[in-house]
Amino acid sequence: MADAFRRFTVVRKHHEAEGITSFHLVAADGAALWPALPGQYLTLRLPVPGGPVLRTYSLSSDVADRTQYRISVKREAMPGVPAGVGSCWLHDHLAEGDTVEIAAPRGGFVLDEASARPVLLLAGGIGVTPLLSMLHRLAQGGRRVVFVQACENGAVHALRDEVAALATASGGRIVARSVYRQPSPGDRFDAEGVIDKAFLQSLLPLDHYEVYLCGPTGFMVGMWRLLTGLGLREEDIRYEFFGKQTSLPRLAAEGVPVQAHVPARAPAAIAGLAFLTNPAARGIEEDLPAPVAPDAAPAKGPTVVFARSGREAVWTGGTLLELAEAAGLEPEFSCRSGICNSCRTDIRAGSVSYVEQPLTQPAPGKVLLCCSQPQGRVVLDL
């Protein structure tokens, strides 16, 4: 298998906000960039001490620009918290003129460009990156857009001017608002506290919005609870976690804590509005099996045995990870697209094929559940 990575040169590295740096990347060999969809991410292979690691970072740039990619990375290094191996290496060691290995854009958290419905983009902190890529594409069309970014304060508010410029150029079609939880003296913002029901009602006209949500887990859980409480159907919100992927509805139901709730105070310019939106949430997973109609006969397929758990299931479509989850198992996973190797599992018998080629082929006797399908009867060490 040919190496899935190509070398890219850092042509610009610049400070965006406290702890956040953008890297502009062009192909070192001058060849064309891979095409990308708004919301997708790049996978970087970083030569950190102790051996290369794979890290994924959302594209924050306009994917229509075929001359370069941009990623905007938060340095994950706080007192009492293990430093982010990838983010710290990028901040500390990758300079302008250096090269880094990158694999093609991936990810299923993408803008639905076939829709004409208005869009609500809700960003928490560095969760702005995939949503800004979506905003660039939306700025080129005719859909109404509301873009809300929640930050601690102005010092950590990344890419604000770029968002504001897109909103200004839209002639009012794009509305951008910022909410600061603990603003500093001199900060410019639209509301203080956290995004709450009153803030959204003051901002959004009554309409059937599509919602895209990205940010820290606590923020996402809080927004999901708020938005579902306003009544939108599950399919009306798409979301993406940074880190291990999971079900946002399940986290909300399990009582995962959110930030202390301090209602946002809408500014006078919009406080008199009395509009309502009705959002909700669902996760977007890549390559999900097609649903089976209720009256359809069950398809016959190979048997997959989960040896350690004593369970087995008939495969009718999708990946082995999805089949294991449907059987009530909880294998480790993160990327769900053959990148991170978190779902690597021993295969005791049988063989598999890959619906998406792993970036790094597993060793003999191992299989990546997230992107594989059985070829006949398979026995897994699960």
C-alpha positions in Angstrom: 0.0 0.0 0.0 1.4 3.4 -0.9 1.9 5.8 1.9 -1.2 7.9 2.5 0.8 10.9 3.6 2.4 13.8 1.6 4.8 16.5 2.8 3.5 20.0 3.3 5.5 23.2 3.9 4.5 25.7 6.6 4.4 29.0 4.6 2.9 31.0 7.4 2.6 30.5 11.2 0.8 33.2 13.2 -0.7 34.0 16.5 -4.6 34.1 16.5 -5.3 34.4 20.3 -3.9 33.4 23.6 -2.7 29.8 23.1 -4.0 29.5 19.6 -1.8 29.5 16.5 -2.7 29.0 12.8 -0.5 27.1 10.3 -0.8 27.7 6.6 0.3 24.7 4.6 1.1 24.2 0.9 2.2 21.0 -0.9 6.0 20.7 -0.8 6.0 19.1 -4.3 3.8 21.8 -5.7 1.1 19.3 -6.7 -2.6 20.1 -6.3 -4.2 19.9 -2.9 -6.7 17.2 -2.1 -10.3 18.4 -2.4 -11.9 19.1 1.0 -15.5 19.6 2.3 -16.3 22.4 4.7 -16.0 20.9 8.2 -13.4 18.2 7.4 -10.1 17.7 9.1 -6.5 16.9 8.2 -4.5 14.1 9.8 -0.9 15.1 10.7 1.9 12.6 11.4 4.2 14.3 13.9 7.8 13.3 14.6 7.5 13.8 18.4 10.0 12.3 20.9 9.3 8.6 21.4 8.0 8.1 17.9 5.5 9.5 15.4 2.0 10.2 16.5 -1.1 10.9 14.5 -3.2 14.0 15.3 -6.3 15.4 13.5 -7.0 19.1 13.2 -10.0 20.7 11.5 -9.5 22.9 8.5 -10.3 26.5 9.5 -9.9 27.9 6.0 -12.1 28.3 3.0 -11.9 24.9 1.3 -12.5 26.7 -2.1 -9.0 28.0 -1.8 -7.0 25.3 -3.6 -3.6 26.9 -3.0 -3.2 26.1 0.7 -4.8 24.6 3.8 -5.0 26.2 7.2 -5.4 24.6 10.6 -5.8 26.6 13.8 -4.5 24.8 16.9 -5.0 25.4 20.6 -2.0 24.6 22.7 -3.2 22.1 25.3 -0.9 22.8 28.2 -2.5 23.8 31.5 -1.4 23.4 35.1 -2.4 20.0 36.4 -3.4 18.7 32.9 -1.1 16.5 30.7 0.3 18.6 27.9 -1.1 17.8 24.4 1.7 16.0 22.7 0.6 17.1 19.2 -0.5 20.7 19.9 2.6 21.5 22.0 4.9 20.1 19.4 3.3 22.2 16.6 3.5 25.3 18.7 7.0 24.8 19.9 8.8 23.1 17.1 7.0 23.6 13.7 8.3 26.8 12.2 7.8 28.6 8.9 9.7 26.8 6.2 9.5 23.4 7.9 7.6 20.5 6.5 5.1 18.1 8.0 3.4 14.9 6.8 -0.3 15.2 6.1 -3.0 12.8 5.0 -6.0 13.7 2.9 -9.0 15.5 4.4 -11.5 13.2 6.1 -14.6 13.4 8.3 -18.4 13.3 8.1 -19.1 16.5 10.1 -19.7 18.5 6.9 -22.0 21.2 5.7 -25.1 20.0 3.9 -24.7 22.1 0.8 -27.8 20.7 -0.9 -30.0 22.4 1.7 -31.5 25.9 1.4 -32.5 26.1 5.0 -31.1 28.8 7.4 -28.1 27.7 9.5 -27.2 28.2 13.1 -23.5 27.7 13.9 -22.7 27.3 17.6 -19.0 27.3 18.5 -17.4 26.8 21.9 -13.8 28.1 22.0 -11.5 26.4 19.5 -14.6 24.5 18.2 -14.9 27.5 15.9 -12.4 25.9 13.4 -14.7 23.6 11.4 -17.6 26.0 11.7 -15.5 28.8 10.2 -14.8 26.6 7.2 -18.5 26.1 6.9 -19.1 29.9 7.3 -16.7 30.6 4.3 -18.8 28.3 2.1 -22.1 29.8 3.4 -20.8 33.3 2.7 -20.7 32.4 -1.0 -24.4 31.4 -1.2 -27.7 32.9 -0.2 -28.7 31.1 3.0 -29.3 33.1 6.2 -26.7 32.3 8.9 -26.4 33.0 12.6 -22.9 32.4 13.9 -22.5 32.4 17.7 -19.1 31.8 19.4 -18.8 31.3 23.2 -15.4 32.1 24.8 -14.0 32.8 28.2 -12.9 36.4 27.2 -11.4 38.4 24.4 -7.9 37.1 24.9 -8.8 33.6 23.8 -11.3 34.6 21.1 -9.7 33.3 17.9 -10.5 34.3 14.4 -13.0 36.9 15.4 -12.0 39.5 12.8 -12.4 36.9 10.0 -15.9 36.0 11.1 -16.8 39.7 11.4 -15.5 40.4 7.9 -17.7 37.7 6.4 -20.7 38.9 8.3 -20.1 42.5 7.2 -19.7 41.6 3.6 -23.0 39.6 3.6 -25.1 42.7 3.9 -27.0 41.4 6.9 -27.5 37.8 5.7 -24.9 36.6 8.2 -25.3 37.6 11.8 -22.3 37.0 14.1 -22.4 37.2 17.9 -19.9 36.5 20.7 -20.7 35.5 24.2 -18.0 35.9 26.9 -18.3 33.9 30.2 -15.9 36.1 32.1 -15.0 39.2 30.0 -11.9 41.3 30.8 -11.9 45.1 31.0 -12.0 46.5 27.5 -13.4 43.4 25.8 -15.9 43.8 23.0 -18.7 41.3 23.0 -22.4 40.9 22.5 -23.5 39.1 25.7 -22.0 38.0 29.0 -22.4 34.6 30.7 -23.3 31.6 28.6 -25.6 31.0 25.7 -29.1 30.5 27.2 -32.7 30.3 26.0 -33.4 34.0 26.3 -30.3 34.8 24.2 -31.3 32.4 21.4 -34.9 33.6 21.5 -33.7 37.2 21.1 -31.4 36.4 18.2 -33.1 33.9 16.0 -36.2 34.4 13.9 -38.8 31.6 14.0 -37.6 29.2 11.3 -36.6 25.7 10.6 -32.8 25.9 11.2 -30.0 23.4 10.6 -27.7 23.6 13.5 -23.9 22.7 13.6 -22.3 22.4 17.0 -18.7 22.0 18.0 -16.7 22.7 21.2 -15.6 21.3 24.5 -17.8 18.4 25.9 -19.3 20.4 28.7 -20.3 23.2 26.3 -21.8 20.6 23.9 -23.8 18.9 26.6 -25.2 22.3 27.8 -26.1 23.3 24.3 -27.8 20.0 23.6 -29.9 20.2 26.7 -30.9 23.8 25.8 -31.6 23.2 22.2 -33.5 19.9 22.6 -35.5 21.7 25.3 -36.6 24.1 22.6 -38.0 21.3 20.6 -36.1 20.7 17.3 -36.1 17.2 15.7 -33.0 15.1 16.3 -31.9 15.4 12.6 -31.8 19.2 12.8 -28.5 19.4 14.7 -25.1 17.9 13.8 -22.2 17.9 16.1 -18.5 16.9 16.4 -16.4 16.3 19.5 -12.7 17.2 19.7 -11.3 13.9 21.0 -13.0 10.6 21.7 -16.3 10.5 19.8 -19.5 9.5 21.7 -23.2 10.1 21.8 -24.1 13.6 22.9 -27.7 12.7 23.7 -26.4 9.9 26.0 -24.0 12.2 27.8 -26.8 14.7 28.4 -29.0 11.9 29.7 -26.3 10.7 32.0 -26.0 14.0 33.7 -22.5 15.0 32.5 -21.8 18.4 34.2 -21.7 21.6 32.2 -20.2 25.0 33.1 -21.9 26.9 35.8 -24.9 28.5 34.2 -24.9 32.2 34.1 -27.6 33.5 31.7 -26.3 35.7 28.9 -27.6 39.2 28.8 -28.5 40.2 25.3 -27.3 43.6 24.3 -29.8 46.4 23.9 -29.7 46.3 20.1 -31.3 42.8 20.1 -33.0 42.6 23.5 -36.3 43.8 22.2 -36.7 41.0 19.7 -39.1 38.1 20.6 -38.2 35.4 18.1 -37.9 31.7 18.7 -35.9 28.8 17.4 -36.3 25.1 18.1 -33.1 23.2 17.9 -32.0 19.6 18.9 -29.0 17.3 18.4 -27.6 14.2 16.8 -24.1 12.8 16.1 -22.9 12.4 12.6 -21.0 9.1 12.1 -19.3 8.2 8.8 -20.5 5.3 6.6 -23.5 4.3 8.7 -25.4 1.3 7.3 -28.5 2.1 5.4 -31.7 1.7 7.5 -33.7 -1.4 6.8 -37.4 -0.8 6.0 -39.7 -2.3 8.8 -41.3 -4.7 6.4 -38.1 -5.8 4.7 -36.8 -9.4 5.3 -33.5 -9.4 7.3 -30.5 -9.8 5.0 -28.4 -12.9 5.4 -24.7 -12.3 6.1 -21.6 -13.8 7.8 -21.6 -14.4 11.5 -19.3 -12.4 13.7 -18.3 -14.0 17.0 -17.2 -11.8 20.0 -15.2 -14.4 21.8 -14.5 -12.9 25.2 -18.1 -11.6 25.7 -19.7 -14.9 24.4 -21.9 -13.0 21.9 -22.3 -13.3 18.2 -24.2 -11.3 15.5 -25.1 -11.6 11.9 -23.4 -8.9 9.8 -25.8 -7.2 7.3 -23.9 -3.9 6.6 -21.8 -1.2 8.2 -18.5 -1.7 10.0 -17.4 -4.2 12.7 -17.4 -1.4 15.2 -21.0 -0.6 14.5 -21.9 -4.3 14.7 -20.2 -4.6 18.1 -22.0 -1.6 19.4 -25.4 -3.0 18.2 -24.6 -6.2 20.0 -24.2 -4.2 23.3 -20.4 -4.1 23.4 -18.4 -0.9 24.0 -15.1 -1.2 22.2 -12.6 1.6 22.5 -12.7 4.1 19.5 -12.0 7.7 18.7 -11.8 8.7 15.0 -14.1 6.1 13.5 -12.2 6.4 10.2 -9.0 4.3 10.4 -6.7 7.0 11.8 -6.0 6.6 15.5 -5.9 2.8 16.0 -7.9 3.1 19.2 -10.3 0.3 18.0 -7.5 -2.1 17.1 -8.5 -5.6 18.1 -7.1 -9.2 17.8 -8.8 -11.3 15.2 -8.8 -15.0 16.1 -10.3 -16.4 12.9 -11.4 -15.2 9.5 -10.5 -12.2 7.5 -11.8 -8.7 6.8 -11.8 -6.0 4.1 -11.5 -2.3 4.7 -14.2 0.1 3.5 -11.7 2.9 4.2 -8.0 2.1 4.1 -6.3 2.7 7.5 -3.6 5.3 7.5 -1.3 2.7 9.1 -2.0 -0.9 8.4 -2.5 -3.0 11.5 -0.1 -5.8 12.2 -1.0 -9.4 11.2 -3.6 -10.8 13.6 -5.0 -7.3 14.3 -8.0 -5.5 12.8 -9.3 -1.9 13.0 -13.0 -2.3 13.8 -14.1 1.2 12.7 -13.4 0.8 9.0 -13.6 -3.0 8.4 -16.2 -5.5 7.3 -16.1 -9.3 7.6 -15.3 -11.6 4.7 -17.1 -14.7 5.9 -17.2 -15.9 9.5 -15.0 -13.8 11.8 -14.0 -14.4 15.4 -12.9 -11.2 17.3 -11.2 -11.0 20.7 -14.0 -8.9 22.2 
